[in-house]
Amino acid sequence: MPAALAMARSGEVDAAFVPLENSVEGSVSPTIDGLAGGEPLVITREAFLEVDFVLGVRPGAGLADVARLGSHPHALAQTRGWVAQHLPDAEVLPAASTADAARLVAEGALDGAVCPEFAAQRYGLEVAAARLADTPGAVTRFVQVERPGRLPAPTGADKTTLTCFVADRTGALLDLLTEFASRGISLTRLESRPTRERLGVYSFSVDCEGHVADRRVGDALVALHRLCDEVRFHGSYPRADGRAAAAVPERFADTAFGTAEGWLARLRQGAAG
């Protein structure tokens, strides 16, 4: 689990900024698994940051001095080609984060770190090489997590993140998807993660359009709560791209839910249908 999540849970920091997915390497599994377990945390905002790695070394060192190179596994994967070409004999070691790799270089445990330039500067390292990413323009999605409290207000361009734990049975994923589709809710990310109970048992990590304050999203969460063994709500927050969801059909609008609930209430009071 990323150290930043642990710090946010303990109250050591008020909020933590952690990577959730990358346009090249996909989802950051430690973050997804860290949110799914332990004390709840909620996402309050997201941001897209372009990947721009440098090689950080101790002052006076150069490429020839890098025998032990470290970084976060995602950063190493995104610079694999550059490392193979320029540091073919270096021992490549994973670190908890790119910043932690820079710290280890400053302490002498590593000779070089693949990290953002600001991390190199923070730990007093020199930049031995820049623009290490194999895929120019790659972007990482970061999210800000906090202990549960007041949610960001709906903006009309929002996203909701969940983890759904379902029993190992035929049609479980179809049932889950149906609850979103039947309410006109689009998913922006869906993936399965092992629960570590036994082989073949998974949870589903989901991003969907909309805010929990929207009637259709709230109604879907109520249905999922009945359907799933557990639903962990990770927050509703503004989309970083500001893109509003597609126009909501009238039958899924908040007013339609209100009208239907009023009709049901009248029926329960004995009115004609």
Buried (B, 14 or more C-beta within 10 A) or exposed (E): BBBBBBBBBEEEBEBBBBBBBBBBBEBBBBBBBBBBBEEBBBBBBBEEBEBBBBBBBBEEBEBEEBEBBBBBBBBBBBBEEBBEEBBEEBEBBEBBBBBBBBBBBBEEEBBBBBBBBEBBBBBEBBEBBEEBBBBEEBBBBBBBBBBEEEBBEBEEBBBBBBBBBBEEEEEBBEBBBEBBEEBBBEEEBBBEBEBEEEEEBBBBBBBBBBBBBBBBBBBBBEBBEEBBEEBBBBBBBBBBEEEEBEEBEEEBBEEBBEEEEEEEEEEEEEEEE
